[in-house]
Structure formats: structure tokens, C-alpha cells
């Protein structure tokens, strides 16, 4: 069985704004629908919610927010 790998390239304009605190994003993470949050903000949000605050897609262990690698040094 062939395995399909999807590469996704995001075009980001700095500074990126967190959809929760509306400030400059720190330690950015992204949901499956490309909404960006501070990792601390989404961790606090997920203590009382189980969906993306922007689009309401479920955020689960099988469908988590993912760290944006390589962006930290650009801020």
C-alpha cells in the first residue's frame, strides 16, 4: 500500500496575531484549519473547551494543534 504524504507550506506575515489573546503570538501552534495561537493561550482554552476557538473544529489527541517549527527565532 502506498503512503501519501501531504506537504503544506504556510505563508506567514510577521508579527502573527493570536486568535485568543489578540497579541503577538508567542510559541506558536496551529490548528488543522491553520488558525494560529500562543501555546499558553490554547492550553488555557483547552482546559474548558475541546474545539478551536476560531472555527470550532474538534481539538483532540488524534487531531491536536501542532507547533510551528522554525518560527520562534523570527519574532
N, C-alpha and C positions, 0 to 999 in steps of 0.2 A: 504494500500500500504506500503510495507516495504521500509525503508530508508537505503541506503547503505552509509557507512562512510569509506573513504579510509584513512588509516594511512600511512604516509610517514616518513621514517627515513632517515636523511641525514648524511653521514659520512664526516665530515669536518676536514681538516688538517689546523691547525693554523700556521702562520698567513694566512688569506684568502686574496686574491688579488681582488680588484675591477676591473671589466671589462672595466670601463670608465677611471678612473684616474691611474690605474695600481699600486696604492699604497695599503698599508694595509687597509682593509675595516673598516670603522667606521659607527656605527649604521646600521648594515647590513640589507638589504632587498633582496628578491629573486623573480625572475620571475617564471612563471609556468613551464618553462623548466630548472629550477634550476641554472640559472645564478645569481651570487651574485654581488651586487653593494653597495656603500655607499648610504645612503638615500639622502644625499645632492646632490651627483652626478646624481642619477637617476631623482631627482626632476628637476635639471637644464636641463638634457637631454630631459625630457618630456615637457618642455616649448616649444620646437621647433620640437619635434618628437612624434610619437604615437606608436612606436614599441620598442621592446627590442633591444639594440644596438648590442647584440651578435648574436641573432637568428632571429630577425625581427618579432617575434610573436607580435600581437597587444596587447598593454597595455591599458586597458580601465577601467572605473569604475566597469564594470562587471567582468573584468579579470585583477585586479591590481597586482602590486608587493606587496609582503607581508613581514612584519617584521619577522626577525628570532629571536624568543623569547629565552632568556636564554644565548645568546652568548656574550652579551656585557661585562659581568663580567670575561670572559675567556681571553680577549685580553690583 
